[in-house]
Amino acid sequence: MADPTTTETGAVSAPAATTAAVPAPAAVRAKPAKTIDAGKQANRRIGVRLVIYTVATHAFAGFILLLFELGNRNK
């Protein structure tokens, strides 16, 4: 069973001695690895979670401000 927390890369690793001495040209470099979690891409889920947390935080802050406004009216 594969480790679900690893990342996938399409590149084949070169020996350490040649990698350190000569940097690879831009055309040969591998693309950034996609984040894989249990076999699924996590990038989209992270974006959706970010939107949900942002909306929930703003709704909570709005509720707190509403409480302050209502409390200020009763003076």
Phi, psi and omega in degrees: 000133182282152178285120185287349182265002180278164177250151179264138170226145179270357184274148174265132183283140179266163176302150186297327183293318181284330181291319183287327186280319186234117177289148181284144176297159184299327182287337184266340183299146180283154176291156177300143182288142176278146179283122182244131178227112181056038176084002181240153177287130183267347184300316180292319180295325178294319178296317178296317179297321178298316179296316180298314180296321179295315179296316181295321179295317179292323177296318179295317178296321177297321178295317178297317177297322176298319178297319178296319179294318179293323178291328179289330181288336184273009180286000000 
